[in-house]
Amino acid sequence: MSDKLKEAIKTSYLSIAGNGVLAVVKFLAGFFGNSYALIADAIESTADVFSSFLVLLGLRYAARPADDNHPYGHGRVEPLVTFGVVGFLIVSATVIAYESIENIRTPHEVPEPYTLIILAIIIIIKETFYRIVSKKSDETKSTSLKADAWHHRSDAITSLTAFIGITVALIMGDGYESADDWAALLASGFILFNAYLILRPALGEIMDEHMYDDLIEDIRKLATTVTGVLDTEKCFVRKTGMTFHVDLHINVDAQISVKEGHDIAHEVKDTLVAELPEIADVLIHVEPSH
């Protein structure tokens, strides 16, 4: 198991533990503090626990080595897991929106002031989680971990809207008891928007969309540093889990032997894999220069 994968799995355990504790705290504070916005927050955190567990299972499965049935490895499970995470987000947003509308229509008490303190702490914690997990996802190139990071960010946004809603209810008093329910309804919209932000890159990955211009530029520059490579032509990159597979066409002198061209291609591959460790494999096609 690679160091990147170990880091990603460790980060997933952190997400599961953090979301589990916060879900309990939010529910208790919302129940005793008369705030559905906090209970809605707890619902999302509970969904986050399951989605983080799904991410963990996906990362472990993606760690399996390539075999006869999966010559490119098992990394494509990552965007599939991301689709599952998006599903959890959509379900959470739907439940929160429905319950918010029901609570808006039902008279209830103003939330307790101490819920604001709890929410402020939660916002800080969830934003910290987002930054930690997002940084790890960038380091490991993990799509599912990036989705998990956005889960933390959407949770922070939900808590922020709840904070605003409860503040309005407390300041304005009678007639504004449902302000935190409106806040929860608004939060459901943010959650759906975040679901789209998570889904888009995962869909692009599974469809082999062209999304890696910076990496392709690095590949071309490194390839031309190898003696015998006159230029590069086609360069295609596909992402598989946390690694990349590259198809590269290089130009060499048309007068050299097949063996010399073969040796140059091998040197290009070795150079790319050594200098860009995120690359799992490179297929080199040798073109004669005209």
N, C-alpha and C positions, 0 to 999 in steps of 0.2 A: 504494500500500500504506500503510495507516494506521500511526501510531506504535505503537499497541498491538500490532498484528500483527507489526511488526518486532521489538518486545521479546519477544514470545512465540517467534518463530522463533530469535532469538538465544539465548534460554533453552534451547530444544530442542537446539541445537548444544552448549551447555554440558553438558547431560545425556548426550548421546551420547559426548562425549569423556571425561567423568568416569567413566561406567559402563564404557567400554572399558578404560581404564587399570586400574580397580579389579578388573575381572573377571580380568585377567591376573595381577595381584598376588595375589588370593585363591587362584587355582588353583595357582600355584607354591608359595605358602605352605602350602596344604593338602596338596599332593602330597608335598613334602619334609618337612612337619611332621607327617605321619600324622594329619591331621584331615579327616574327611569333612564335618564341619560347615562348614569353610571351603570345601571343594570345592562343597558344596551352595550356599553363598553365591555362589561364582563362577558356578554355573549360573544363579542368579537374576539376577546382574548381566549375564550374557550375554543373557538374555531381555530385560532392561531396555534393552540397546543396541538390539535390534530394535524394541521397543515405542516407544522414544524416536524412532527413525527413522520409525516409522509415524505418530507424532504430528506430526513435522516435515512429512511428506508431506500429512497432513490439513490442517495450518495453511496450507500453500501453496495447496492446492486451495480451501480456504475463502476465500482472498483474491480469488478470481475474482469479477468484478463480476456483477450480475444480468443475465440474458439472457431471451430469449423463452421458453425451456424452464424457466428457474429465476427467476421474477420476484421471489422473496424472497432471491435470492442462493444461495450454495453453503455457507452456514454449518452446515447440518444434517449435514455430513460429520463435524463434530467429535464428536457423541455416537456416531456409527458407528465412528469411530476408537477412541473410548473402549471400545467393546465389544471391539475387537480387542486393546486393551491388557489388558483383563480376561481375554481368552482366553490371552494369554501368561502372566499370573499363575497361572491355573488349571493350565496345562500345567507350569509351573515347580514349583508346589506338589505336583503329582502325581508328577513325576519325583523330587523331593527326598524325598517320603514313601516311595516305593517303594525307593529306594536306601538310605535310612536303615534301613528294616526289614531289608534284605538285610545291611547292615553290622552291625546289632545281633546278627544270627544268626551272624556270622562273627568269630571271635577276631582281634584285631589289637593293635598296639602303642598305648601311651599317646601322645597328641599331644605335640609338643615345646613346652617352655615359651615359646619366643619367639613362638609363634603368638598368645599373649595380647596382646603388644605390638602386633602387626600388627592384630589385631581392634579394640583400643582406638582406634587411629588411624582405622580404617575407620568405626567407629561415629560418631566425631566428624565425619568428612568427610561421611558420608551424611546425618546429621541437619542439617548445614549446608546441603547440597544441598536437602534437603526444605524448609527454611525459605525459601531463596532462590526455589525454583521455586513454592512455595505462595504466596508474596507476589506473584510475577509473575502467577500464575493469578488471584488476587483482583483485581489491578489491571486485567488484560485481560479478565476474565470468561470465561476459556477453560476449558471443561470438560475437554478432552483434556490441557491443561497441568496441571490439578488432578489428573488421573489419574496423570500422570507424577510429580508431587510425591509422591503416595502410594506410588508405586513406590520412591522413595528412602526413605521412612519404613519401608516393609515390609522393605527391605534392611537398614536400621539395626536393626530388630527381630530379623531373622535373625542378624545379627552379634552382637547382644547375647545371644541365647540360646546361640549358639556359644561366646561368652566364658564364660558361666556353666557350660556343659557341660564345656568343657576345664578350667576351674578345679576343678570337682568331680573330674574324672578325675585331675588332677595331685595334688590334696590327699589323696584317698581311696586312690589307688594301685591295687594288684591287685584285680581284680573290678569295677572301675569304668571300664575302658578304653572302654566304649561310651557313656559319659555324653554325649560330644559328638554321638553319633549320635541319642540320645534328644532332645538339644537341637535337632538338625536336623529331627527328626520334629515336635517342638512348633512349630518355626518354620513348617513347611508349613501348620499350622492357622492361624497368624497371617496368612499370605499369603492364604489362602482368605477369611478374614474381611475383610481389606483389599480383596479383589476385590469383595466385596459392597458395601462402603462406596463404592467407585468406581462400581460399576454403578448403584446406586440413583438418584443425581441425573441421570445420563445417560439412564436409562430415562424418568425424569420429564420431562426436556427433550424427548425425541423424541415423547412422548405428549402434549405441551402441558399438563402437569400444572400446577395452580395452586401456584406456589412463590415468588411475588415480591411478597409483601404490602408490604414496605418501599418498593419501587419504585412500586407502585400508590398508596400513600399520598402519596408525593412528587408523582406525576403529578396527583392530585386537587387537592392544595394549589396547585400551580403553575397549573393550569387556572383555578381560581377567582380568581386574581390578575388575569386578563385582563378588561378592561372589557367588560361585556355578558354575561358568564357568571354565571348565577344559582346554578347547582349542577352537580354531575356525577352521572350514573347508572352505567350499566355501564362497567366498565373491565377489559379483558382484555389480558394480556401474554403473548407467546410469544417464546422465545429462539431466535435463529438465529446459531449461531457465537458471536461475542463481542458481538453487538448484539441489540437487542430491537425487536419490532414491536408496536405498541399499537393497540387498538381502544377508542375512548372515546366515550361519549355525554354531551353537554353540554346543559344547560337554558338557554334564552334566552327573552326576552320574546316572547310569542305574537303581539304586535302589530307587531313589526318586519318589514321586507321580507325576501324571500328573499336578496337581495344582501347586506343587513346581516348576516344570519345566516351567510352564506357567508364574509364578511370576518372575522367573529369566529372562525369555525372555523379559518381560515388563520392568524390571529394566535395562537390556542392552539397550533396545530402548530408554528409558528416558535418560540414561547416554550419549548415542551417540548424541541425538538431543540437549541436554543441552551443551555438550562440543564442538560440531561441528555444529554451527548454519546454515551452508550452506546445511545441510542435511534436506530435507523436510519430508521424511518418511523412516522407516526401517521395512522390513519384516524379522522376525526371524524364522528360522527353528531349532527345538531342536532335537539333535541327542544323543542317549545313548552312553556313553563312554564304550568301551570294555576293 
